[in-house]
């Protein structure tokens, strides 16, 4: 006969096997208590936090929404990419101030001063740019200081330098070249020397303040019904580029962006954005220029925070 036994009143075979199962059943909770408690959620590894992709994600949070491309008239042809040329990172101190302001790590008000000729004196161009920047950045002032018929030499006086210095700008924008190039006796070397004298005075009064130069938009010469393209504009633009490269200055080349020697003036004229004198622009023309400058500034800032 096979030996048998009972457990809990139930007749069982092989009692040793079932005794072991019963012991495991009652001891299981005690065995679990001997283990480390399971975490509610897996801990994030520190190496992941420091991973480059997450660091880059954090930087990208500093970017500003890229403004929509201004509505370009259908008649505009051969436009180039709207960029600020700053291969040496001259504007980096200003971009960093913008970044700190957006991170609320700075309570300072940023100051931009735009100095130039009648294109700036008319206020529409700089105020279009400035109003857009104020809406985007916040605590920023954008002041314009222009004189009809001015060249950079016009501002190369002690009084004018003091007026510029009094604004305490964090960024200085200089817009000249139209009146220099309208002189039929234009000389590129003299133009270069005039810019050199002006910038030296500025840097003495405003050490460390980054400078952005813009190029003239383009113009015609002559009288009514006998207008012709001013060929000296392209030479003045080249001179501005050469001076800027030699002296650590950023450039926004509106002339080339809007079509250059072949198309800039034709584009403005065909879009009916030039005034009858073929030198100045309509309100719509200056608004368009201001929008382009604003867009180029935002692009340059985003490049700084996204790729530094």
C-alpha positions as CSV (number, residue, x, y, z in Angstrom):
1,X,0.0,0.0,0.0
2,X,1.0,3.6,-0.6
3,X,1.5,5.5,2.5
4,X,-0.7,8.6,2.9
5,X,-1.6,11.3,5.3
6,X,-4.0,14.2,5.7
7,X,-3.5,18.0,5.8
8,X,-6.4,20.1,6.8
9,X,-8.7,17.1,6.7
10,X,-7.8,16.3,3.1
11,X,-6.2,13.0,2.4
12,X,-2.9,13.7,0.6
13,X,-0.2,11.7,-1.1
14,X,3.5,12.5,-0.8
15,X,3.0,14.7,2.3
16,X,6.6,16.1,2.2
17,X,6.1,17.8,-1.1
18,X,3.0,19.6,0.1
19,X,4.6,20.6,3.4
20,X,7.4,22.4,1.4
21,X,4.8,24.2,-0.7
22,X,2.9,25.4,2.4
23,X,6.1,26.7,3.9
24,X,6.9,28.7,0.8
25,X,3.4,30.2,0.8
26,X,3.7,31.5,4.3
27,X,7.3,32.6,4.0
28,X,7.0,34.5,0.7
29,X,6.0,37.9,2.3
30,X,9.0,37.7,4.6
31,X,11.3,37.1,1.6
32,X,9.9,40.1,-0.2
33,X,10.5,42.3,2.8
34,X,14.2,41.4,2.6
35,X,14.5,43.0,-0.9
36,X,15.0,46.7,-1.7
37,X,11.7,48.5,-2.3
38,X,10.9,48.9,-6.0
39,X,11.1,52.5,-7.2
40,X,7.8,54.2,-8.2
41,X,9.5,55.3,-11.4
42,X,12.9,54.6,-12.9
43,X,15.4,57.2,-11.9
44,X,16.8,59.4,-14.7
45,X,20.4,58.6,-15.2
46,X,22.6,61.7,-14.7
47,X,24.5,61.0,-17.9
48,X,21.2,61.4,-19.8
49,X,20.5,64.8,-18.3
50,X,23.9,66.0,-19.5
51,X,23.4,64.6,-22.9
52,X,24.2,67.0,-25.7
53,X,20.7,66.7,-27.3
54,X,19.0,67.9,-24.1
55,X,21.5,70.7,-23.6
56,X,20.8,71.7,-27.2
57,X,17.1,71.5,-26.5
58,X,17.6,73.9,-23.6
59,X,19.4,76.4,-25.8
60,X,16.8,76.2,-28.4
61,X,14.3,77.4,-25.8
62,X,16.1,80.7,-25.9
63,X,15.2,81.2,-29.6
64,X,12.7,83.8,-30.7
65,X,9.8,83.0,-33.1
66,X,11.1,83.8,-36.6
67,X,9.0,86.5,-38.1
68,X,7.1,85.7,-41.3
69,X,8.9,86.8,-44.4
70,X,7.7,90.3,-45.3
71,X,5.3,90.2,-48.2
72,X,7.6,90.6,-51.1
73,X,6.1,92.3,-54.2
74,X,5.7,90.0,-57.2
75,X,7.9,92.3,-59.2
76,X,11.0,91.8,-57.0
77,X,13.6,89.6,-58.6
78,X,17.0,88.2,-57.7
79,X,16.7,88.8,-54.0
80,X,19.4,87.2,-51.8
81,X,19.1,85.6,-48.4
82,X,18.3,88.1,-45.7
83,X,21.3,87.7,-43.3
84,X,23.6,89.8,-41.2
85,X,27.2,89.1,-42.0
86,X,29.1,88.6,-38.7
87,X,31.7,85.9,-39.2
88,X,33.7,87.0,-36.1
89,X,30.7,87.1,-33.8
90,X,31.0,90.9,-33.2
91,X,27.4,91.1,-32.1
92,X,27.6,88.3,-29.6
93,X,27.7,90.6,-26.5
94,X,24.4,92.1,-27.6
95,X,22.8,88.7,-28.3
96,X,23.9,87.5,-24.9
97,X,22.2,90.4,-23.3
98,X,19.0,89.6,-25.2
99,X,19.3,86.0,-24.0
100,X,19.8,87.0,-20.4
101,X,16.9,89.4,-20.6
102,X,14.6,86.7,-22.0
103,X,15.7,84.3,-19.2
104,X,14.8,87.0,-16.7
105,X,18.3,87.0,-15.4
106,X,18.7,90.7,-16.2
107,X,16.5,93.5,-15.3
108,X,18.3,96.0,-17.5
109,X,16.7,97.8,-20.4
110,X,18.5,97.1,-23.7
111,X,19.2,100.2,-25.8
112,X,19.6,100.2,-29.6
113,X,20.6,103.4,-31.3
114,X,20.2,103.7,-35.1
115,X,22.2,106.6,-36.6
116,X,22.1,107.6,-40.2
117,X,21.0,109.9,-43.1
118,X,17.6,110.9,-44.3
119,X,16.4,107.3,-44.6
120,X,16.7,107.2,-40.8
121,X,15.6,110.8,-40.3
122,X,12.2,109.8,-41.8
123,X,11.7,107.5,-38.7
124,X,9.6,104.9,-40.5
125,X,12.4,102.4,-41.2
126,X,13.9,102.4,-37.7
127,X,10.6,102.6,-35.9
128,X,9.2,99.6,-37.8
129,X,12.3,97.6,-36.7
130,X,12.2,99.0,-33.2
131,X,8.5,98.4,-32.6
132,X,8.8,94.8,-33.7
133,X,11.8,94.2,-31.5
134,X,10.1,95.7,-28.5
135,X,7.1,93.4,-28.9
136,X,9.4,90.4,-29.3
137,X,12.1,91.1,-26.7
138,X,10.3,93.3,-24.2
139,X,12.6,95.6,-22.2
140,X,14.2,97.3,-25.2
141,X,14.4,100.8,-26.5
142,X,15.2,101.6,-30.1
143,X,16.1,105.2,-30.8
144,X,16.9,106.8,-34.2
145,X,19.1,109.7,-34.9
146,X,19.2,110.9,-38.5
147,X,20.1,114.0,-40.5
148,X,18.9,114.8,-44.0
149,X,21.9,114.7,-46.4
150,X,24.2,113.3,-43.8
151,X,27.3,111.3,-44.4
152,X,29.3,109.5,-41.7
153,X,31.5,112.6,-41.7
154,X,28.5,114.7,-40.6
155,X,28.5,112.9,-37.2
156,X,32.3,113.0,-36.8
157,X,32.2,116.0,-34.5
158,X,32.7,116.2,-30.7
159,X,29.1,117.3,-30.2
160,X,27.5,114.5,-32.2
161,X,29.7,111.9,-30.6
162,X,28.5,113.2,-27.2
163,X,24.9,113.0,-28.3
164,X,25.4,109.4,-29.4
165,X,27.3,108.6,-26.2
166,X,24.5,110.0,-24.0
167,X,22.2,107.4,-25.3
168,X,24.3,104.6,-23.8
169,X,23.5,102.1,-26.5
170,X,24.1,98.3,-26.1
171,X,24.0,98.1,-29.9
172,X,24.9,100.8,-32.4
173,X,23.5,100.7,-36.0
174,X,25.1,103.0,-38.6
175,X,23.2,103.6,-41.9
176,X,25.2,105.7,-44.4
177,X,26.3,105.5,-48.0
178,X,23.5,107.1,-50.0
179,X,24.9,110.7,-49.8
180,X,28.5,109.6,-50.1
181,X,27.7,107.8,-53.4
182,X,25.7,110.7,-54.8
183,X,28.8,112.8,-55.0
184,X,30.0,112.6,-58.6
185,X,33.5,113.0,-57.2
186,X,33.0,109.9,-55.0
187,X,36.3,108.4,-54.0
188,X,36.4,105.0,-52.3
189,X,39.6,105.7,-50.4
190,X,38.2,108.9,-49.0
191,X,35.0,107.2,-48.0
192,X,37.0,104.5,-46.2
193,X,39.0,107.2,-44.3
194,X,35.8,109.0,-43.3
195,X,34.3,105.8,-41.9
196,X,37.6,105.1,-40.1
197,X,37.7,108.5,-38.4
198,X,34.0,108.2,-37.3
199,X,34.4,104.7,-35.9
200,X,37.5,105.6,-34.0
201,X,35.7,108.4,-32.3
202,X,32.8,106.1,-31.5
203,X,35.0,103.4,-30.0
204,X,36.7,105.9,-27.8
205,X,33.4,107.2,-26.5
206,X,31.7,103.8,-26.4
207,X,34.3,101.1,-25.7
208,X,33.1,97.6,-26.2
209,X,29.8,98.5,-27.9
210,X,29.2,96.3,-31.0
211,X,28.5,98.1,-34.3
212,X,26.3,97.0,-37.1
213,X,26.6,98.8,-40.5
214,X,23.9,98.7,-43.1
215,X,24.3,99.5,-46.8
216,X,22.3,102.0,-48.8
217,X,19.2,100.6,-50.5
218,X,20.0,102.0,-53.9
219,X,19.1,105.1,-55.8
220,X,19.1,106.9,-59.2
221,X,20.8,110.0,-60.3
222,X,19.8,112.8,-62.7
223,X,16.7,114.8,-63.2
224,X,13.0,114.1,-64.0
225,X,12.6,111.9,-67.1
226,X,16.4,111.5,-67.3
227,X,17.1,109.3,-64.4
228,X,19.8,106.6,-64.6
229,X,21.1,104.1,-62.0
230,X,23.7,105.5,-59.7
231,X,26.7,103.3,-60.5
232,X,28.6,104.5,-57.4
233,X,26.2,102.9,-55.0
234,X,27.7,99.4,-55.7
235,X,31.2,100.8,-55.1
236,X,30.1,102.4,-51.8
237,X,28.6,99.1,-50.7
238,X,31.9,97.3,-51.5
239,X,33.8,99.9,-49.6
240,X,31.5,99.5,-46.5
241,X,32.1,95.7,-46.6
242,X,35.9,96.1,-46.9
243,X,36.0,98.6,-44.0
244,X,33.7,96.4,-41.8
245,X,35.9,93.3,-42.5
246,X,39.0,95.2,-41.6
247,X,37.7,96.7,-38.4
248,X,35.5,94.0,-36.8
249,X,32.1,95.4,-37.7
250,X,29.0,93.4,-38.7
251,X,27.1,94.3,-41.9
252,X,23.5,94.0,-43.0
253,X,23.8,94.5,-46.8
254,X,20.3,95.6,-47.8
255,X,21.5,96.6,-51.3
256,X,22.6,93.1,-52.2
257,X,19.7,91.4,-50.3
258,X,17.1,93.3,-52.4
259,X,18.8,92.6,-55.8
260,X,22.2,94.3,-55.9
261,X,23.6,96.3,-58.7
262,X,21.4,94.7,-61.3
263,X,18.0,94.6,-59.6
264,X,17.8,96.6,-56.4
265,X,16.7,99.9,-57.9
266,X,14.6,98.2,-60.5
267,X,12.9,96.2,-57.8
268,X,12.1,99.3,-55.7
269,X,10.9,101.2,-58.8
270,X,8.7,98.4,-60.2
271,X,7.0,98.0,-56.9
272,X,6.3,101.7,-56.8
273,X,8.1,102.0,-53.5
274,X,10.3,104.9,-54.6
275,X,9.4,108.5,-54.3
276,X,9.5,110.8,-57.3
277,X,13.1,111.9,-56.5
278,X,14.2,108.3,-57.1
279,X,16.4,108.6,-53.9
280,X,13.9,108.3,-51.1
281,X,11.1,105.8,-50.5
282,X,7.4,105.7,-49.9
283,X,6.1,104.8,-46.4
284,X,5.4,101.2,-47.7
285,X,9.0,101.0,-48.9
286,X,10.5,102.1,-45.6
287,X,8.2,99.7,-43.7
288,X,9.4,96.9,-45.9
289,X,13.0,97.8,-45.2
290,X,12.3,97.9,-41.5
291,X,10.7,94.5,-41.6
292,X,13.7,93.0,-43.4
293,X,16.1,94.4,-40.9
294,X,14.0,93.1,-38.0
295,X,13.9,89.6,-39.6
296,X,17.7,89.7,-40.1
297,X,18.2,90.6,-36.4
298,X,16.0,87.8,-35.2
299,X,17.8,85.3,-37.5
300,X,21.2,86.4,-36.2
301,X,20.1,86.1,-32.6
302,X,18.6,82.6,-33.1
303,X,21.9,81.6,-34.8
304,X,23.7,82.7,-31.7
305,X,21.6,80.8,-29.1
306,X,21.2,77.8,-31.3
307,X,24.7,77.2,-32.6
308,X,27.2,78.7,-30.2
